[in-house]
Amino acid sequence: MVYEFTTKINEILKRHFDNTSVDIFDKSHLLQYINIKTKSVNIGAKARGSFANLYAVYVVVEDYLAK
């Protein structure tokens, strides 16, 4: 599914992975989850779902990168 934030995710993937960016997006369950959870980012505060799960994903990834 394509939402407003989907284009931003694809831009970042394209910048880092160029030709394989579409394949990475299609096969990554984590990116699909982020895409779905961020569909209401620009709609307004009351329409947004809880972003606590996204923050938890962020913390896990940050810890993984920091080793």
Distance bins in CASP14 RR format, pairs under 12 A and 6 or more apart:
PFRMAT RR
TARGET T0000
AUTHOR 0000-0000-0000
RMODE 2
METHOD distances of the structure
MODEL  1
1 9 0 0 0 0 0 1 0 0 0 0 0
1 25 0 0 0 0 0 1 0 0 0 0 0
1 26 0 0 0 0 0 1 0 0 0 0 0
1 32 0 0 0 0 1 0 0 0 0 0 0
1 35 1 0 0 1 0 0 0 0 0 0 0
1 36 1 0 0 1 0 0 0 0 0 0 0
1 37 0 0 0 0 0 1 0 0 0 0 0
1 38 0 0 0 0 0 1 0 0 0 0 0
1 39 1 0 0 1 0 0 0 0 0 0 0
2 8 0 0 0 0 0 1 0 0 0 0 0
2 9 0 0 0 0 0 1 0 0 0 0 0
2 10 0 0 0 0 1 0 0 0 0 0 0
2 25 0 0 0 0 0 1 0 0 0 0 0
2 32 0 0 0 0 0 1 0 0 0 0 0
2 35 0 0 0 0 1 0 0 0 0 0 0
2 36 0 0 0 0 0 1 0 0 0 0 0
2 39 0 0 0 0 1 0 0 0 0 0 0
3 9 0 0 0 0 1 0 0 0 0 0 0
3 10 0 0 0 0 0 1 0 0 0 0 0
3 32 0 0 0 0 0 1 0 0 0 0 0
3 34 0 0 0 0 0 1 0 0 0 0 0
3 35 1 0 0 1 0 0 0 0 0 0 0
3 36 1 0 0 1 0 0 0 0 0 0 0
3 37 0 0 0 0 1 0 0 0 0 0 0
3 38 1 0 0 1 0 0 0 0 0 0 0
3 39 1 0 1 0 0 0 0 0 0 0 0
3 40 0 0 0 0 1 0 0 0 0 0 0
3 41 0 0 0 0 1 0 0 0 0 0 0
3 42 0 0 0 0 1 0 0 0 0 0 0
3 43 0 0 0 0 0 1 0 0 0 0 0
4 10 0 0 0 0 0 1 0 0 0 0 0
4 35 0 0 0 0 0 1 0 0 0 0 0
4 38 0 0 0 0 1 0 0 0 0 0 0
4 39 1 0 0 1 0 0 0 0 0 0 0
4 40 0 0 0 0 1 0 0 0 0 0 0
4 41 1 0 0 1 0 0 0 0 0 0 0
4 42 1 0 1 0 0 0 0 0 0 0 0
4 43 0 0 0 0 1 0 0 0 0 0 0
4 44 0 0 0 0 0 1 0 0 0 0 0
5 11 0 0 0 0 0 1 0 0 0 0 0
5 12 0 0 0 0 0 1 0 0 0 0 0
5 31 0 0 0 0 0 1 0 0 0 0 0
5 34 0 0 0 0 1 0 0 0 0 0 0
5 35 1 0 0 1 0 0 0 0 0 0 0
5 36 0 0 0 0 1 0 0 0 0 0 0
5 37 0 0 0 0 1 0 0 0 0 0 0
5 38 1 0 1 0 0 0 0 0 0 0 0
5 39 1 0 0 1 0 0 0 0 0 0 0
5 40 0 0 0 0 1 0 0 0 0 0 0
5 41 1 0 1 0 0 0 0 0 0 0 0
5 42 1 0 0 1 0 0 0 0 0 0 0
5 43 0 0 0 0 0 1 0 0 0 0 0
5 48 0 0 0 0 0 1 0 0 0 0 0
5 54 0 0 0 0 0 1 0 0 0 0 0
6 12 0 0 0 0 0 1 0 0 0 0 0
6 13 0 0 0 0 0 1 0 0 0 0 0
6 22 0 0 0 0 0 1 0 0 0 0 0
6 25 0 0 0 0 1 0 0 0 0 0 0
6 26 0 0 0 0 0 1 0 0 0 0 0
6 31 0 0 0 0 1 0 0 0 0 0 0
6 32 0 0 0 0 0 1 0 0 0 0 0
6 34 0 0 0 0 1 0 0 0 0 0 0
6 35 1 0 1 0 0 0 0 0 0 0 0
6 36 0 0 0 0 1 0 0 0 0 0 0
6 37 0 0 0 0 0 1 0 0 0 0 0
6 38 0 0 0 0 1 0 0 0 0 0 0
6 39 0 0 0 0 1 0 0 0 0 0 0
6 41 0 0 0 0 0 1 0 0 0 0 0
7 13 0 0 0 0 0 1 0 0 0 0 0
7 14 0 0 0 0 0 1 0 0 0 0 0
7 25 0 0 0 0 0 1 0 0 0 0 0
7 35 0 0 0 0 0 1 0 0 0 0 0
7 38 0 0 0 0 0 1 0 0 0 0 0
7 41 0 0 0 0 0 1 0 0 0 0 0
7 42 0 0 0 0 0 1 0 0 0 0 0
8 14 0 0 0 0 0 1 0 0 0 0 0
8 15 0 0 0 0 0 1 0 0 0 0 0
8 25 0 0 0 0 0 1 0 0 0 0 0
8 31 0 0 0 0 0 1 0 0 0 0 0
8 34 0 0 0 0 0 1 0 0 0 0 0
8 35 0 0 0 0 1 0 0 0 0 0 0
8 38 0 0 0 0 1 0 0 0 0 0 0
8 41 0 0 0 0 1 0 0 0 0 0 0
8 42 0 0 0 0 0 1 0 0 0 0 0
9 15 0 0 0 0 0 1 0 0 0 0 0
9 16 0 0 0 0 0 1 0 0 0 0 0
9 17 0 0 0 0 0 1 0 0 0 0 0
9 21 0 0 0 0 1 0 0 0 0 0 0
9 22 0 0 0 0 0 1 0 0 0 0 0
9 24 0 0 0 0 0 1 0 0 0 0 0
9 25 1 0 0 1 0 0 0 0 0 0 0
9 26 0 0 0 0 0 1 0 0 0 0 0
9 28 0 0 0 0 1 0 0 0 0 0 0
9 30 0 0 0 0 0 1 0 0 0 0 0
9 31 1 0 0 1 0 0 0 0 0 0 0
9 32 0 0 0 0 1 0 0 0 0 0 0
9 33 0 0 0 0 0 1 0 0 0 0 0
9 34 1 0 0 1 0 0 0 0 0 0 0
9 35 1 0 0 1 0 0 0 0 0 0 0
9 36 0 0 0 0 0 1 0 0 0 0 0
9 37 0 0 0 0 0 1 0 0 0 0 0
9 38 0 0 0 0 1 0 0 0 0 0 0
9 39 0 0 0 0 0 1 0 0 0 0 0
9 41 0 0 0 0 0 1 0 0 0 0 0
10 16 0 0 0 0 0 1 0 0 0 0 0
10 17 0 0 0 0 0 1 0 0 0 0 0
10 18 0 0 0 0 0 1 0 0 0 0 0
10 21 1 0 0 1 0 0 0 0 0 0 0
10 22 1 0 0 1 0 0 0 0 0 0 0
10 23 0 0 0 0 0 1 0 0 0 0 0
10 24 0 0 0 0 1 0 0 0 0 0 0
10 25 1 0 0 1 0 0 0 0 0 0 0
10 26 0 0 0 0 0 1 0 0 0 0 0
10 28 0 0 0 0 0 1 0 0 0 0 0
10 31 0 0 0 0 1 0 0 0 0 0 0
10 34 0 0 0 0 0 1 0 0 0 0 0
10 35 0 0 0 0 1 0 0 0 0 0 0
11 17 0 0 0 0 0 1 0 0 0 0 0
11 18 0 0 0 0 0 1 0 0 0 0 0
11 21 0 0 0 0 1 0 0 0 0 0 0
11 25 0 0 0 0 0 1 0 0 0 0 0
12 18 0 0 0 0 0 1 0 0 0 0 0
12 21 0 0 0 0 1 0 0 0 0 0 0
12 24 0 0 0 0 0 1 0 0 0 0 0
12 25 0 0 0 0 1 0 0 0 0 0 0
12 31 0 0 0 0 1 0 0 0 0 0 0
12 34 0 0 0 0 0 1 0 0 0 0 0
12 35 0 0 0 0 0 1 0 0 0 0 0
13 19 0 0 0 0 0 1 0 0 0 0 0
13 20 0 0 0 0 1 0 0 0 0 0 0
13 21 1 1 0 0 0 0 0 0 0 0 0
13 22 1 0 0 1 0 0 0 0 0 0 0
13 23 0 0 0 0 1 0 0 0 0 0 0
13 24 1 0 1 0 0 0 0 0 0 0 0
13 25 1 0 1 0 0 0 0 0 0 0 0
13 26 0 0 0 0 0 1 0 0 0 0 0
13 27 0 0 0 0 0 1 0 0 0 0 0
13 28 0 0 0 0 1 0 0 0 0 0 0
13 31 1 0 0 1 0 0 0 0 0 0 0
13 34 0 0 0 0 0 1 0 0 0 0 0
13 35 0 0 0 0 0 1 0 0 0 0 0
14 20 0 0 0 0 1 0 0 0 0 0 0
14 21 1 0 1 0 0 0 0 0 0 0 0
14 22 0 0 0 0 1 0 0 0 0 0 0
14 23 0 0 0 0 0 1 0 0 0 0 0
14 24 0 0 0 0 1 0 0 0 0 0 0
14 25 0 0 0 0 1 0 0 0 0 0 0
15 21 0 0 0 0 1 0 0 0 0 0 0
16 24 0 0 0 0 1 0 0 0 0 0 0
16 25 0 0 0 0 0 1 0 0 0 0 0
17 23 0 0 0 0 1 0 0 0 0 0 0
17 24 1 0 1 0 0 0 0 0 0 0 0
17 25 0 0 0 0 1 0 0 0 0 0 0
17 27 0 0 0 0 0 1 0 0 0 0 0
17 28 0 0 0 0 0 1 0 0 0 0 0
17 31 0 0 0 0 0 1 0 0 0 0 0
18 24 0 0 0 0 0 1 0 0 0 0 0
20 26 0 0 0 0 0 1 0 0 0 0 0
20 27 0 0 0 0 1 0 0 0 0 0 0
20 28 0 0 0 0 0 1 0 0 0 0 0
21 27 0 0 0 0 0 1 0 0 0 0 0
21 28 0 0 0 0 0 1 0 0 0 0 0
21 31 0 0 0 0 0 1 0 0 0 0 0
22 28 0 0 0 0 0 1 0 0 0 0 0
22 31 0 0 0 0 0 1 0 0 0 0 0
23 31 0 0 0 0 0 1 0 0 0 0 0
24 30 0 0 0 0 0 1 0 0 0 0 0
24 31 1 0 0 1 0 0 0 0 0 0 0
24 32 0 0 0 0 0 1 0 0 0 0 0
25 31 1 0 1 0 0 0 0 0 0 0 0
25 32 1 0 0 1 0 0 0 0 0 0 0
25 33 0 0 0 0 0 1 0 0 0 0 0
25 34 0 0 0 0 0 1 0 0 0 0 0
25 35 0 0 0 0 1 0 0 0 0 0 0
26 32 0 0 0 0 1 0 0 0 0 0 0
26 35 0 0 0 0 0 1 0 0 0 0 0
28 34 0 0 0 0 1 0 0 0 0 0 0
28 35 0 0 0 0 1 0 0 0 0 0 0
29 35 0 0 0 0 0 1 0 0 0 0 0
29 36 0 0 0 0 0 1 0 0 0 0 0
29 57 0 0 0 0 0 1 0 0 0 0 0
30 36 0 0 0 0 0 1 0 0 0 0 0
30 37 0 0 0 0 0 1 0 0 0 0 0
30 53 0 0 0 0 0 1 0 0 0 0 0
30 54 0 0 0 0 0 1 0 0 0 0 0
30 57 1 0 0 1 0 0 0 0 0 0 0
30 58 0 0 0 0 0 1 0 0 0 0 0
30 60 0 0 0 0 1 0 0 0 0 0 0
30 61 0 0 0 0 1 0 0 0 0 0 0
30 64 0 0 0 0 0 1 0 0 0 0 0
31 37 0 0 0 0 0 1 0 0 0 0 0
31 38 0 0 0 0 0 1 0 0 0 0 0
31 57 0 0 0 0 0 1 0 0 0 0 0
31 61 0 0 0 0 0 1 0 0 0 0 0
32 38 0 0 0 0 0 1 0 0 0 0 0
32 39 0 0 0 0 0 1 0 0 0 0 0
33 39 0 0 0 0 0 1 0 0 0 0 0
33 53 0 0 0 0 1 0 0 0 0 0 0
33 54 0 0 0 0 1 0 0 0 0 0 0
33 56 0 0 0 0 0 1 0 0 0 0 0
33 57 1 0 0 1 0 0 0 0 0 0 0
34 41 0 0 0 0 0 1 0 0 0 0 0
34 51 0 0 0 0 0 1 0 0 0 0 0
34 53 0 0 0 0 1 0 0 0 0 0 0
34 54 1 0 0 1 0 0 0 0 0 0 0
34 55 0 0 0 0 0 1 0 0 0 0 0
34 56 0 0 0 0 0 1 0 0 0 0 0
34 57 1 0 0 1 0 0 0 0 0 0 0
34 58 0 0 0 0 1 0 0 0 0 0 0
34 61 0 0 0 0 0 1 0 0 0 0 0
35 41 0 0 0 0 0 1 0 0 0 0 0
35 54 0 0 0 0 0 1 0 0 0 0 0
36 49 0 0 0 0 0 1 0 0 0 0 0
36 53 0 0 0 0 0 1 0 0 0 0 0
36 54 0 0 0 0 0 1 0 0 0 0 0
37 48 0 0 0 0 1 0 0 0 0 0 0
37 49 1 0 0 1 0 0 0 0 0 0 0
37 50 0 0 0 0 1 0 0 0 0 0 0
37 51 1 0 0 1 0 0 0 0 0 0 0
37 52 0 0 0 0 0 1 0 0 0 0 0
37 53 1 0 0 1 0 0 0 0 0 0 0
37 54 1 0 1 0 0 0 0 0 0 0 0
37 55 0 0 0 0 0 1 0 0 0 0 0
37 56 0 0 0 0 0 1 0 0 0 0 0
37 57 0 0 0 0 1 0 0 0 0 0 0
37 58 0 0 0 0 0 1 0 0 0 0 0
38 48 0 0 0 0 1 0 0 0 0 0 0
38 49 0 0 0 0 1 0 0 0 0 0 0
38 51 0 0 0 0 1 0 0 0 0 0 0
38 53 0 0 0 0 0 1 0 0 0 0 0
38 54 1 0 0 1 0 0 0 0 0 0 0
38 57 0 0 0 0 0 1 0 0 0 0 0
39 47 0 0 0 0 1 0 0 0 0 0 0
39 48 0 0 0 0 1 0 0 0 0 0 0
39 49 0 0 0 0 1 0 0 0 0 0 0
39 51 0 0 0 0 0 1 0 0 0 0 0
39 54 0 0 0 0 0 1 0 0 0 0 0
40 46 0 0 0 0 1 0 0 0 0 0 0
40 47 1 0 1 0 0 0 0 0 0 0 0
40 48 1 0 1 0 0 0 0 0 0 0 0
40 49 1 0 0 1 0 0 0 0 0 0 0
40 50 0 0 0 0 0 1 0 0 0 0 0
40 51 0 0 0 0 1 0 0 0 0 0 0
40 54 0 0 0 0 0 1 0 0 0 0 0
41 47 0 0 0 0 1 0 0 0 0 0 0
41 48 1 0 0 1 0 0 0 0 0 0 0
41 49 0 0 0 0 1 0 0 0 0 0 0
41 51 0 0 0 0 1 0 0 0 0 0 0
41 54 0 0 0 0 0 1 0 0 0 0 0
42 48 0 0 0 0 1 0 0 0 0 0 0
43 49 0 0 0 0 1 0 0 0 0 0 0
45 51 0 0 0 0 0 1 0 0 0 0 0
48 54 0 0 0 0 0 1 0 0 0 0 0
50 56 0 0 0 0 0 1 0 0 0 0 0
51 57 0 0 0 0 0 1 0 0 0 0 0
51 58 0 0 0 0 1 0 0 0 0 0 0
52 58 0 0 0 0 0 1 0 0 0 0 0
52 59 0 0 0 0 0 1 0 0 0 0 0
53 59 0 0 0 0 0 1 0 0 0 0 0
53 60 0 0 0 0 0 1 0 0 0 0 0
54 60 0 0 0 0 0 1 0 0 0 0 0
54 61 0 0 0 0 0 1 0 0 0 0 0
55 61 0 0 0 0 0 1 0 0 0 0 0
55 62 0 0 0 0 0 1 0 0 0 0 0
56 62 0 0 0 0 0 1 0 0 0 0 0
56 63 0 0 0 0 0 1 0 0 0 0 0
57 63 0 0 0 0 0 1 0 0 0 0 0
57 64 0 0 0 0 0 1 0 0 0 0 0
58 64 0 0 0 0 0 1 0 0 0 0 0
58 65 0 0 0 0 0 1 0 0 0 0 0
59 65 0 0 0 0 0 1 0 0 0 0 0
59 66 0 0 0 0 0 1 0 0 0 0 0
60 66 0 0 0 0 0 1 0 0 0 0 0
END
